[in-house]
Amino acid sequence: MRAALVLVLCVPGLAGALEPLPDSALARIAGRDGMSFNLSNFAMSGNAEMRYTTPGGDSIVIGNVAASRSDNTDAPFADPYRLDVVPGGTGRADMINIAFPQNAAGREVWQIAYDFGVNASGFDVKNGSVILKDLVYYGGGLQWTTPVAGDGLAFGLATHVELGSLTLAPNGRDATNEAMVLSNVKIGAATADGSAPTAPWQIADVTSQAGIFNARTDAAGNATLHIGVGWPDAGQAAPSGTLQIGNISFRSDAGANMDLGSSRIGSIQLQYLDVKFHQ
């Protein structure tokens, strides 16, 4: 504001327009660090790779990512993503929060595919492709900050998604006649009557049950990549989520297809998670 006042004072014709602001007007002013953005007509593809390599030379790789999103053309910017810097509270660092669009009409739909593989113990294995069709996010979002103790990245995650199909194709995305397919997948907060979710499931929260992503080295000097979710704070319960799959099937070139029908977990609570990737 000081720079703006100096600029105005340097223009003689505008000097008479300056007026003092009353306390009531100043009280209505709120400063915020954040932005809103949309991903209209978003599409990407290419042969770039993301690879994690252990000190011993083993690696896991994801590559050839292709992603695109259809849009709500009737309201292209009425429901944007929101990025904010949020105070972390007493004794905590500020956190970055990305809130996903509410997408109430379900018209913002993603199509995603990528290849993955592992190079370990002398074997370089192409494990095939993952294909997600008609992926719809309904709200939720991400948080991240510095952890209260130790190094790494503390994160929060809330999600409510519906997925037309998830295909795991061992021979690549063009050979889906040999694959495992999960259809009509729904993930979100558990409902009292076991029906389809209508709200995001808070899997991790940086203020009450933080996730952690970091590298750890044990007493012998062995480094591991670590991802986890801590115990909920004392006196609090982990939020309940639900996973519903309309159909699980296996496809085979030999024609021996297998249909396992539907599956549903009415209520899931993630109390604690600790995953380490050793070399």
TAWO-V707021 format. One record per run of one state. SS is the DSSP state (hx for helix, st for strand, lp for the rest). FROM is the first residue (numbers start at 0). TO is the last residue. If there is no record, write none. Layout:
BEGIN
SS/FROM/TO ; SS/FROM/TO
END
This chain:
BEGIN
lp/0/0 ; hx/1/8 ; lp/9/10 ; hx/11/16 ; lp/17/21 ; hx/22/26 ; lp/27/32 ; st/33/36 ; lp/37/41 ; st/42/44 ; lp/45/47 ; st/48/52 ; lp/53/57 ; st/58/69 ; lp/70/71 ; hx/72/74 ; lp/75/79 ; st/80/85 ; lp/86/93 ; st/94/98 ; lp/99/107 ; st/108/119 ; lp/120/121 ; st/122/144 ; lp/145/151 ; st/152/168 ; lp/169/177 ; st/178/188 ; lp/189/199 ; st/200/204 ; lp/205/207 ; st/208/208 ; lp/209/209 ; st/210/216 ; lp/217/221 ; st/222/228 ; lp/229/238 ; st/239/250 ; lp/251/256 ; st/257/268 ; lp/269/271 ; st/272/276 ; lp/277/278
END
